[in-house]
């Protein structure tokens, strides 16, 4: 029960320490790190592996338990649609 709060505190302390080393606040340091990462072209390619792995797992599990059903083909559409919306939002906010 305490572990999530302890981890949050550790990350917060780390970000504050890194920001203080560079002479900015923790929020400004995190924003600059995100801006550097998410404004690069093609940043989303490695991040797309997680939804792809989820789709493969969901399809394999569904097919092994209930046999193939046509509506299973909607899983990748929904998952990658949500990923595309998230990637678009993150990229737009990072470019500001």
KOLDREN-127337 format. One line per 4 residues: for each residue x, y, z of N, C-alpha, C. Coordinates in steps of 0.1 Angstrom, whole numbers, plus 5000, padded with zeros to 4 digits. Last residue first. Layout:
BEGIN
X:Y:Z:X:Y:Z:X:Y:Z ~ ... $
This chain:
BEGIN
5045:5224:4716:5042:5237:4721:5053:5244:4728 ~ 5051:5198:4711:5056:5208:4702:5053:5222:4706 ~ 5038:5183:4730:5052:5184:4731:5058:5195:4722 ~ 5011:5183:4721:5015:5190:4734:5030:5192:4735 $
5014:5168:4698:5009:5181:4697:5013:5189:4710 ~ 5022:5143:4708:5031:5150:4699:5027:5165:4698 ~ 5000:5136:4724:5013:5138:4730:5023:5146:4721 ~ 4980:5133:4705:4979:5143:4716:4992:5146:4722 $
4990:5113:4688:4987:5126:4682:4987:5137:4694 ~ 4991:5092:4706:5004:5096:4700:5002:5110:4694 ~ 4964:5088:4712:4973:5092:4723:4986:5098:4717 ~ 4954:5081:4687:4949:5093:4693:4958:5098:4704 $
4969:5057:4683:4971:5068:4674:4966:5081:4680 ~ 4959:5041:4704:4973:5045:4704:4975:5057:4695 ~ 4932:5039:4695:4935:5046:4708:4950:5050:4709 ~ 4937:5025:4672:4930:5037:4671:4933:5045:4684 $
4949:5001:4681:4957:5011:4674:4950:5024:4672 ~ 4925:4991:4694:4938:4993:4702:4947:5003:4694 ~ 4906:4989:4673:4903:4997:4685:4917:5001:4693 ~ 4920:4973:4655:4914:4986:4651:4912:4995:4663 $
4925:4949:4669:4936:4958:4665:4931:4972:4661 ~ 4897:4941:4674:4907:4944:4685:4918:4953:4680 ~ 4883:4933:4652:4881:4947:4657:4891:4951:4668 ~ 4886:4907:4649:4894:4916:4640:4892:4930:4644 $
4868:4895:4665:4881:4896:4670:4890:4905:4661 ~ 4845:4891:4650:4846:4904:4657:4860:4906:4664 ~ 4848:4865:4639:4851:4877:4631:4852:4890:4639 ~ 4865:4841:4658:4853:4848:4656:4856:4861:4648 $
4880:4810:4664:4880:4823:4656:4866:4828:4655 ~ 4878:4798:4698:4878:4796:4683:4878:4810:4677 ~ 4880:4804:4725:4866:4803:4719:4866:4800:4704 ~ 4907:4801:4732:4896:4798:4742:4882:4796:4735 $
4923:4808:4711:4925:4795:4717:4914:4791:4727 ~ 4913:4833:4704:4911:4822:4694:4913:4808:4701 ~ 4919:4848:4727:4905:4846:4723:4904:4834:4713 ~ 4948:4846:4727:4940:4841:4738:4925:4838:4734 $
4954:4857:4702:4958:4843:4705:4950:4838:4716 ~ 4944:4883:4706:4939:4875:4695:4942:4860:4698 ~ 4959:4892:4728:4944:4892:4729:4939:4882:4718 ~ 4985:4890:4718:4981:4883:4729:4966:4881:4730 $
4984:4908:4696:4987:4894:4694:4983:4886:4705 ~ 4977:4932:4711:4968:4927:4700:4971:4912:4698 ~ 5000:4935:4727:4987:4933:4733:4977:4927:4723 ~ 5019:4940:4707:5020:4928:4715:5007:4925:4722 $
5010:4964:4697:5010:4953:4688:5011:4940:4696 ~ 5012:4981:4720:4999:4977:4715:4999:4966:4705 ~ 5042:4979:4721:5033:4974:4732:5019:4972:4727 ~ 5052:4990:4698:5054:4975:4700:5045:4970:4711 $
5050:5017:4696:5039:5009:4690:5041:4994:4692 ~ 5073:5027:4706:5062:5027:4715:5050:5019:4709 ~ 5090:5027:4684:5092:5017:4694:5080:5016:4704 ~ 5075:5048:4669:5077:5034:4664:5081:5024:4675 $
5073:5073:4679:5062:5064:4682:5065:5050:4678 ~ 5093:5089:4668:5094:5085:4682:5084:5074:4686 ~ 5093:5100:4643:5094:5085:4644:5095:5081:4659 ~ 5109:5131:4650:5101:5122:4640:5103:5107:4643 $
5106:5145:4683:5115:5138:4672:5106:5130:4663 ~ 5091:5153:4703:5090:5161:4691:5099:5155:4680 ~ 5094:5136:4725:5082:5134:4717:5081:5143:4705 ~ 5120:5143:4736:5117:5130:4731:5105:5129:4721 $
5120:5171:4741:5131:5165:4733:5127:5151:4728 ~ 5097:5172:4757:5097:5180:4744:5108:5174:4735 ~ 5104:5157:4779:5093:5153:4771:5094:5159:4757 ~ 5125:5175:4789:5128:5161:4785:5117:5155:4776 $
5110:5198:4794:5121:5198:4784:5125:5184:4779 ~ 5093:5188:4814:5087:5193:4801:5098:5194:4790 ~ 5112:5183:4834:5104:5172:4828:5098:5176:4815 ~ 5121:5209:4839:5130:5199:4835:5123:5187:4828 $
5097:5222:4848:5104:5227:4835:5114:5216:4830 ~ 5093:5207:4871:5083:5207:4860:5089:5212:4847 ~ 5115:5214:4887:5113:5200:4883:5103:5199:4871 ~ 5131:5244:4875:5122:5237:4884:5120:5222:4878 $
5166:5248:4868:5152:5250:4865:5144:5242:4875 ~ 5194:5242:4870:5189:5255:4873:5175:5258:4869 ~ 5203:5217:4868:5203:5225:4856:5197:5239:4858 ~ 5199:5208:4894:5213:5207:4888:5214:5216:4876 $
5172:5210:4896:5180:5219:4904:5194:5219:4899 ~ 5164:5188:4880:5161:5202:4876:5169:5212:4884 ~ 5174:5167:4895:5179:5169:4881:5176:5183:4877 ~ 5158:5170:4919:5173:5170:4919:5179:5173:4906 $
5132:5167:4909:5136:5180:4915:5151:5181:4916 ~ 5134:5141:4900:5132:5151:4890:5135:5165:4896 ~ 5139:5128:4924:5149:5127:4914:5147:5138:4904 ~ 5115:5133:4938:5128:5138:4943:5139:5138:4933 $
5097:5120:4922:5096:5134:4924:5109:5140:4929 ~ 5106:5094:4925:5106:5100:4912:5106:5115:4913 ~ 5100:5091:4953:5114:5089:4947:5115:5096:4934 ~ 5072:5094:4953:5081:5104:4961:5096:5103:4955 $
5065:5072:4939:5061:5085:4934:5070:5096:4941 ~ 5074:5052:4956:5080:5053:4943:5077:5067:4937 ~ 5058:5057:4978:5072:5058:4980:5079:5059:4966 ~ 5033:5052:4967:5036:5065:4972:5051:5067:4974 $
5035:5024:4962:5033:5034:4951:5036:5048:4955 ~ 5041:5013:4989:5051:5013:4978:5048:5023:4967 ~ 5020:5012:5006:5029:5024:5007:5038:5025:4995 ~ 5008:4988:5000:5000:5000:5000:5009:5013:5000 $
